[in-house]
Amino acid sequence: MYGLYDKEGILRFVDSDKDACIAYAELFELNATNYCLMDLANDTKKVTVSNLDQTLEGSNN
């Protein structure tokens, strides 16, 4: 799995195909100095978030 990050460090695109990530960068006219392509771990576990609304309400004073 590959992740395409912009120069600000924001994840822009994730795909299992490296060429697809590069094509995404080209589509949005990001040249090689404006993005970073990283090989992400394939065995990452899904993270589930429950009660998100409740958590947000509790911290909103």
N, C-alpha and C positions, 0 to 999 in steps of 0.2 A: 504494500500500500504506500502511495506517495502523497505528500502534502505540499502544496504550493503556497508559500508565504510571500506577502509583499514586503517592500523595504521597511515598512512600519512594524513588521512582525505579526501581521494579521493573517490568519489562515484563510486563503481565498478559495481553494479547491482541493478535493481529495479524490483519488482514483487509484485503482490497482494498476493502471497502465501509465507508465512514465510519459509516453508520447502524448497521451490525452491531457496530461498536466501542462506540457509544453504548448500544445495546441490552444489550451485555455489562455495561457499567458500571451500568445500571439494574437488571439482574438481580441483581447483587451489592450493590445499594443504595449505589453510589459516587456521591456528588453531584459537581457540577462543581468544587467546591473540593478534592476528594480525588483527582482524576485529571487527567492531561494527555494530550491526543490529538495525536500528531505524524504528519506526512506523511513516510513513510519513502521512501528511494530505491527506485525500481522496478527498477533495473538492478544490484542487488547480486549478487555472485557467490556461489555456494554454497561453503562452507568445509568441507572434509572433514578429519576427524581420524582419523589412523591410529595404531596402537600406543598407544592411550590407556591400556590396562591396564599396559603396560610402563612408560610415563611415570610413572604413579602409583606403581608399585612402586619405581621408582628414587628417588623423593623421599620415600618412607616409611621413615624410619630407626627 
